[in-house]
Amino acid sequence: MPTILIVYYSKTGNTKKMAEAIAQGAKEIEGIDVIVKRAEEATNDDLLKADAIILGSPTYFRLPAWPLKKLIDESIEVYGKLRGKLGGVFTSTATHYGGEICLRALRDALEEHGITVVGEGVIAIEEPSEEEIETCKHYGRMIAERLKNLKG
Ligand SMILES: Cc1cc2nc3c(=O)[nH]c(=O)nc-3n(C[C@H](O)[C@H](O)[C@H](O)COP(=O)(O)O)c2cc1C
C-alpha cells in the first residue's frame, strides 16, 4: 500500500499536534498507509520505504531544530534514492516570518533529494488553533489524495 511517513520533532508539543492532525487528514483517504515518527526514531530505511515524506519541526532560530537537521544530514547516505517521491513541510513558530524561513529550509532539503513538495506547507503560531488544525488535516488529505492518484 502507498505509504506516507510524517517525521517531526517537538519539544513542547505544538509541532506534535500538527503532525497528528496531518496524519488524521491523510488517514481519511482509503488505501493509504500513514506512519508518524519522531525525528529521533526515524532512519534512512524509513525514508526509503515511504512514498511520501512529510517533515515538521518547531522553528528554532528561523531554522529546523537539530534532530530534524540530523536526519536530513544523515540522509546523504540515500542521496539519489528518494527522487520522485512526494513531500510536505510544516512548522510551529512564534512568528510567521521565522516560520517561513524554516519551511523554506525543510522544502529545500526535500527538493535537493528530488522530492516534489506538495503545496506551500503549513505554519502554526505556537500551539495550533482550531483553524490551523483544520489546515493541517486538509494538508494531510491533499498529499494522500495526490499519492493515491499517482500510485492507486
Ligand atoms: C531554542 C528556540 C529557538 C526558537 N527560535 C525561534 C525563531 O527563530 N523564530 C520564531 O518565530 N520562534 C522561535 N522559537 C519558538 C518556537 O518555534 C515555538 O515555541 C514552537 O511552537 C515550539 O514548538 P514545539 O512545541 O513543537 O516544541 C524558538 C524556540 C526555542 C525553544
The ligand as a Gaussian input file, in Angstrom:
#p B3LYP/6-31G(d) Opt

LIG

0 1
 C       15.620000      27.347000      21.029000
 C       14.402000      28.031000      20.458000
 C       14.545000      28.849000      19.366000
 C       13.428000      29.460000      18.784000
 N       13.610000      30.272000      17.691000
 C       12.537000      30.851000      17.116000
 C       12.700000      31.701000      15.970000
 O       13.794000      31.922000      15.470000
 N       11.598000      32.274000      15.425000
 C       10.352000      32.060000      15.930000
 O        9.386000      32.605000      15.400000
 N       10.157000      31.232000      17.011000
 C       11.213000      30.625000      17.602000
 N       11.031000      29.807000      18.712000
 C        9.660000      29.481000      19.166000
 C        9.195000      28.049000      18.756000
 O        9.316000      27.861000      17.363000
 C        7.743000      27.804000      19.144000
 O        7.599000      27.965000      20.555000
 C        7.199000      26.452000      18.750000
 O        5.788000      26.463000      18.898000
 C        7.744000      25.277000      19.580000
 O        7.258000      24.049000      19.027000
 P        7.118000      22.699000      19.865000
 O        6.018000      22.898000      20.885000
 O        6.721000      21.676000      18.839000
 O        8.431000      22.377000      20.508000
 C       12.134000      29.217000      19.325000
 C       12.011000      28.395000      20.459000
 C       13.122000      27.803000      21.027000
 C       12.951000      26.915000      22.239000

